Amino acid sequence: MPGSFKISSHQLMILILLYSVGTVILHTPSPLAGFAKQDAWLAALFEQESH
């Protein structure tokens, strides 16, 4: 590696948060989205926390 770099704890937290939200959005089950309708994104977040 030509140069080394470090990320701060804040940057790591943001990275993990964005990865988690992106994963939830991509893996939202269709039945859950049909049941929750306009609040599917919120239901998906709660589902992710329970796993």
Biopython code that builds the backbone (N, CA, C, O; Angstrom):
import numpy as np
from Bio.PDB.StructureBuilder import StructureBuilder

atoms = [
    (1, "MET", "N", (0.845, -1.173, 0.000)),
    (1, "MET", "CA", (0.000, 0.000, 0.000)),
    (1, "MET", "C", (0.895, 1.242, 0.000)),
    (1, "MET", "O", (1.753, 1.377, 0.873)),
    (2, "PRO", "N", (0.712, 2.142, -0.956)),
    (2, "PRO", "CA", (1.593, 3.295, -1.045)),
    (2, "PRO", "C", (1.470, 4.248, 0.145)),
    (2, "PRO", "O", (2.467, 4.836, 0.566)),
    (3, "GLY", "N", (0.299, 4.404, 0.676)),
    (3, "GLY", "CA", (0.112, 5.292, 1.819)),
    (3, "GLY", "C", (-0.834, 4.643, 2.805)),
    (3, "GLY", "O", (-1.694, 3.850, 2.424)),
    (4, "SER", "N", (-0.678, 4.974, 4.045)),
    (4, "SER", "CA", (-1.600, 4.418, 5.035)),
    (4, "SER", "C", (-2.606, 5.507, 5.414)),
    (4, "SER", "O", (-2.333, 6.703, 5.315)),
    (5, "PHE", "N", (-3.753, 5.053, 5.842)),
    (5, "PHE", "CA", (-4.779, 6.000, 6.251)),
    (5, "PHE", "C", (-5.530, 5.424, 7.437)),
    (5, "PHE", "O", (-5.537, 4.213, 7.658)),
    (6, "LYS", "N", (-6.150, 6.291, 8.184)),
    (6, "LYS", "CA", (-6.950, 5.885, 9.330)),
    (6, "LYS", "C", (-8.306, 6.558, 9.221)),
    (6, "LYS", "O", (-8.429, 7.668, 8.703)),
    (7, "ILE", "N", (-9.321, 5.865, 9.717)),
    (7, "ILE", "CA", (-10.637, 6.491, 9.787)),
    (7, "ILE", "C", (-10.985, 6.684, 11.254)),
    (7, "ILE", "O", (-10.581, 5.904, 12.116)),
    (8, "SER", "N", (-11.730, 7.722, 11.512)),
    (8, "SER", "CA", (-12.117, 8.010, 12.893)),
    (8, "SER", "C", (-13.298, 7.126, 13.294)),
    (8, "SER", "O", (-13.920, 6.485, 12.447)),
    (9, "SER", "N", (-13.592, 7.101, 14.563)),
    (9, "SER", "CA", (-14.727, 6.308, 15.045)),
    (9, "SER", "C", (-16.040, 6.856, 14.479)),
    (9, "SER", "O", (-16.973, 6.095, 14.224)),
    (10, "HIS", "N", (-16.110, 8.159, 14.286)),
    (10, "HIS", "CA", (-17.311, 8.768, 13.708)),
    (10, "HIS", "C", (-17.491, 8.311, 12.259)),
    (10, "HIS", "O", (-18.607, 7.994, 11.846)),
    (11, "GLN", "N", (-16.423, 8.274, 11.503)),
    (11, "GLN", "CA", (-16.491, 7.817, 10.115)),
    (11, "GLN", "C", (-16.895, 6.345, 10.046)),
    (11, "GLN", "O", (-17.670, 5.952, 9.174)),
    (12, "LEU", "N", (-16.372, 5.534, 10.961)),
    (12, "LEU", "CA", (-16.738, 4.121, 11.009)),
    (12, "LEU", "C", (-18.217, 3.957, 11.338)),
    (12, "LEU", "O", (-18.896, 3.116, 10.749)),
    (13, "MET", "N", (-18.713, 4.749, 12.267)),
    (13, "MET", "CA", (-20.125, 4.690, 12.637)),
    (13, "MET", "C", (-21.010, 5.039, 11.434)),
    (13, "MET", "O", (-22.003, 4.356, 11.184)),
    (14, "ILE", "N", (-20.668, 6.071, 10.705)),
    (14, "ILE", "CA", (-21.428, 6.467, 9.522)),
    (14, "ILE", "C", (-21.378, 5.373, 8.462)),
    (14, "ILE", "O", (-22.391, 5.074, 7.830)),
    (15, "LEU", "N", (-20.228, 4.787, 8.269)),
    (15, "LEU", "CA", (-20.070, 3.715, 7.297)),
    (15, "LEU", "C", (-20.955, 2.525, 7.642)),
    (15, "LEU", "O", (-21.625, 1.979, 6.766)),
    (16, "ILE", "N", (-20.966, 2.121, 8.901)),
    (16, "ILE", "CA", (-21.793, 0.995, 9.344)),
    (16, "ILE", "C", (-23.271, 1.337, 9.211)),
    (16, "ILE", "O", (-24.063, 0.497, 8.785)),
    (17, "LEU", "N", (-23.648, 2.552, 9.569)),
    (17, "LEU", "CA", (-25.046, 2.974, 9.460)),
    (17, "LEU", "C", (-25.516, 2.934, 8.009)),
    (17, "LEU", "O", (-26.584, 2.397, 7.716)),
    (18, "LEU", "N", (-24.725, 3.497, 7.105)),
    (18, "LEU", "CA", (-25.112, 3.509, 5.695)),
    (18, "LEU", "C", (-25.170, 2.100, 5.111)),
    (18, "LEU", "O", (-26.049, 1.797, 4.304)),
    (19, "TYR", "N", (-24.241, 1.244, 5.514)),
    (19, "TYR", "CA", (-24.247, -0.139, 5.052)),
    (19, "TYR", "C", (-25.508, -0.849, 5.544)),
    (19, "TYR", "O", (-26.148, -1.580, 4.788)),
    (20, "SER", "N", (-25.863, -0.633, 6.808)),
    (20, "SER", "CA", (-27.049, -1.280, 7.383)),
    (20, "SER", "C", (-28.325, -0.810, 6.702)),
    (20, "SER", "O", (-29.178, -1.624, 6.347)),
    (21, "VAL", "N", (-28.458, 0.487, 6.520)),
    (21, "VAL", "CA", (-29.661, 1.030, 5.875)),
    (21, "VAL", "C", (-29.760, 0.529, 4.432)),
    (21, "VAL", "O", (-30.844, 0.164, 3.978)),
    (22, "GLY", "N", (-28.647, 0.511, 3.718)),
    (22, "GLY", "CA", (-28.658, 0.014, 2.343)),
    (22, "GLY", "C", (-29.044, -1.444, 2.268)),
    (22, "GLY", "O", (-29.786, -1.849, 1.373)),
    (23, "THR", "N", (-28.547, -2.236, 3.201)),
    (23, "THR", "CA", (-28.884, -3.656, 3.236)),
    (23, "THR", "C", (-30.367, -3.853, 3.526)),
    (23, "THR", "O", (-31.015, -4.699, 2.911)),
    (24, "VAL", "N", (-30.895, -3.085, 4.448)),
    (24, "VAL", "CA", (-32.319, -3.185, 4.786)),
    (24, "VAL", "C", (-33.173, -2.825, 3.578)),
    (24, "VAL", "O", (-34.159, -3.502, 3.288)),
    (25, "ILE", "N", (-32.802, -1.774, 2.884)),
    (25, "ILE", "CA", (-33.590, -1.342, 1.731)),
    (25, "ILE", "C", (-33.593, -2.408, 0.643)),
    (25, "ILE", "O", (-34.622, -2.648, 0.011)),
    (26, "LEU", "N", (-32.453, -3.044, 0.423)),
    (26, "LEU", "CA", (-32.366, -4.055, -0.623)),
    (26, "LEU", "C", (-33.062, -5.364, -0.252)),
    (26, "LEU", "O", (-33.503, -6.105, -1.129)),
    (27, "HIS", "N", (-33.160, -5.645, 1.041)),
    (27, "HIS", "CA", (-33.696, -6.931, 1.468)),
    (27, "HIS", "C", (-35.065, -6.841, 2.130)),
    (27, "HIS", "O", (-35.460, -7.758, 2.849)),
    (28, "THR", "N", (-35.790, -5.760, 1.903)),
    (28, "THR", "CA", (-37.126, -5.639, 2.470)),
    (28, "THR", "C", (-38.038, -6.655, 1.813)),
    (28, "THR", "O", (-38.241, -6.617, 0.599)),
    (29, "PRO", "N", (-38.584, -7.559, 2.597)),
    (29, "PRO", "CA", (-39.470, -8.558, 2.010)),
    (29, "PRO", "C", (-40.733, -7.922, 1.438)),
    (29, "PRO", "O", (-41.287, -6.983, 2.009)),
    (30, "SER", "N", (-41.163, -8.439, 0.329)),
    (30, "SER", "CA", (-42.355, -7.904, -0.339)),
    (30, "SER", "C", (-43.610, -7.971, 0.533)),
    (30, "SER", "O", (-44.363, -6.998, 0.559)),
    (31, "PRO", "N", (-43.876, -9.075, 1.252)),
    (31, "PRO", "CA", (-45.076, -9.091, 2.104)),
    (31, "PRO", "C", (-45.048, -8.001, 3.172)),
    (31, "PRO", "O", (-46.080, -7.409, 3.487)),
    (32, "LEU", "N", (-43.873, -7.738, 3.723)),
    (32, "LEU", "CA", (-43.758, -6.682, 4.723)),
    (32, "LEU", "C", (-44.075, -5.328, 4.098)),
    (32, "LEU", "O", (-44.787, -4.521, 4.696)),
    (33, "ALA", "N", (-43.560, -5.075, 2.914)),
    (33, "ALA", "CA", (-43.817, -3.809, 2.229)),
    (33, "ALA", "C", (-45.293, -3.678, 1.882)),
    (33, "ALA", "O", (-45.854, -2.586, 1.970)),
    (34, "GLY", "N", (-45.928, -4.780, 1.488)),
    (34, "GLY", "CA", (-47.362, -4.738, 1.169)),
    (34, "GLY", "C", (-48.207, -4.450, 2.391)),
    (34, "GLY", "O", (-49.210, -3.741, 2.304)),
    (35, "PHE", "N", (-47.810, -4.996, 3.527)),
    (35, "PHE", "CA", (-48.570, -4.793, 4.760)),
    (35, "PHE", "C", (-48.366, -3.387, 5.315)),
    (35, "PHE", "O", (-49.323, -2.745, 5.749)),
    (36, "ALA", "N", (-47.133, -2.911, 5.302)),
    (36, "ALA", "CA", (-46.819, -1.618, 5.912)),
    (36, "ALA", "C", (-47.107, -0.434, 4.994)),
    (36, "ALA", "O", (-47.201, 0.700, 5.462)),
    (37, "LYS", "N", (-47.247, -0.681, 3.710)),
    (37, "LYS", "CA", (-47.523, 0.344, 2.697)),
    (37, "LYS", "C", (-46.491, 1.482, 2.762)),
    (37, "LYS", "O", (-45.305, 1.244, 2.532)),
    (38, "GLN", "N", (-46.921, 2.704, 3.071)),
    (38, "GLN", "CA", (-46.006, 3.843, 3.003)),
    (38, "GLN", "C", (-44.970, 3.835, 4.126)),
    (38, "GLN", "O", (-43.994, 4.583, 4.066)),
    (39, "ASP", "N", (-45.165, 3.012, 5.136)),
    (39, "ASP", "CA", (-44.210, 2.945, 6.238)),
    (39, "ASP", "C", (-43.307, 1.725, 6.143)),
    (39, "ASP", "O", (-42.773, 1.271, 7.155)),
    (40, "ALA", "N", (-43.130, 1.188, 4.939)),
    (40, "ALA", "CA", (-42.317, -0.015, 4.759)),
    (40, "ALA", "C", (-40.871, 0.217, 5.181)),
    (40, "ALA", "O", (-40.238, -0.685, 5.730)),
    (41, "TRP", "N", (-40.341, 1.407, 4.937)),
    (41, "TRP", "CA", (-38.955, 1.680, 5.314)),
    (41, "TRP", "C", (-38.782, 1.596, 6.823)),
    (41, "TRP", "O", (-37.753, 1.124, 7.306)),
    (42, "LEU", "N", (-39.794, 2.054, 7.578)),
    (42, "LEU", "CA", (-39.724, 2.012, 9.031)),
    (42, "LEU", "C", (-39.851, 0.577, 9.532)),
    (42, "LEU", "O", (-39.137, 0.167, 10.447)),
    (43, "ALA", "N", (-40.750, -0.172, 8.938)),
    (43, "ALA", "CA", (-40.915, -1.581, 9.305)),
    (43, "ALA", "C", (-39.637, -2.355, 9.000)),
    (43, "ALA", "O", (-39.255, -3.246, 9.758)),
    (44, "ALA", "N", (-38.989, -2.025, 7.913)),
    (44, "ALA", "CA", (-37.735, -2.709, 7.550)),
    (44, "ALA", "C", (-36.642, -2.409, 8.569)),
    (44, "ALA", "O", (-35.841, -3.286, 8.892)),
    (45, "LEU", "N", (-36.601, -1.183, 9.077)),
    (45, "LEU", "CA", (-35.604, -0.856, 10.095)),
    (45, "LEU", "C", (-35.845, -1.647, 11.368)),
    (45, "LEU", "O", (-34.898, -2.141, 11.980)),
    (46, "PHE", "N", (-37.113, -1.773, 11.774)),
    (46, "PHE", "CA", (-37.420, -2.546, 12.966)),
    (46, "PHE", "C", (-37.124, -4.020, 12.763)),
    (46, "PHE", "O", (-36.687, -4.701, 13.691)),
    (47, "GLU", "N", (-37.357, -4.517, 11.563)),
    (47, "GLU", "CA", (-37.063, -5.912, 11.282)),
    (47, "GLU", "C", (-35.557, -6.158, 11.373)),
    (47, "GLU", "O", (-35.131, -7.183, 11.906)),
    (48, "GLN", "N", (-34.758, -5.243, 10.866)),
    (48, "GLN", "CA", (-33.295, -5.385, 10.895)),
    (48, "GLN", "C", (-32.786, -5.422, 12.333)),
    (48, "GLN", "O", (-31.858, -6.171, 12.640)),
    (49, "GLU", "N", (-33.375, -4.632, 13.207)),
    (49, "GLU", "CA", (-32.935, -4.579, 14.605)),
    (49, "GLU", "C", (-33.245, -5.882, 15.328)),
    (49, "GLU", "O", (-32.527, -6.250, 16.258)),
    (50, "SER", "N", (-34.291, -6.584, 14.925)),
    (50, "SER", "CA", (-34.669, -7.804, 15.626)),
    (50, "SER", "C", (-33.795, -8.981, 15.244)),
    (50, "SER", "O", (-33.858, -10.015, 15.909)),
    (51, "HIS", "N", (-32.975, -8.874, 14.195)),
    (51, "HIS", "CA", (-32.124, -9.992, 13.761)),
    (51, "HIS", "C", (-30.793, -9.925, 14.410)),
    (51, "HIS", "O", (-29.943, -10.781, 14.167)),
]
sb = StructureBuilder()
sb.init_structure("model")
sb.init_model(0)
sb.init_chain("A")
sb.init_seg("    ")
for serial, (resi, resn, name, xyz) in enumerate(atoms, 1):
    if name == "N":
        sb.init_residue(resn, " ", resi, " ")
    sb.init_atom(name, np.array(xyz, "f"), 0.0, 1.0, " ", f" {name:<3s}", serial, name[0])
structure = sb.get_structure()
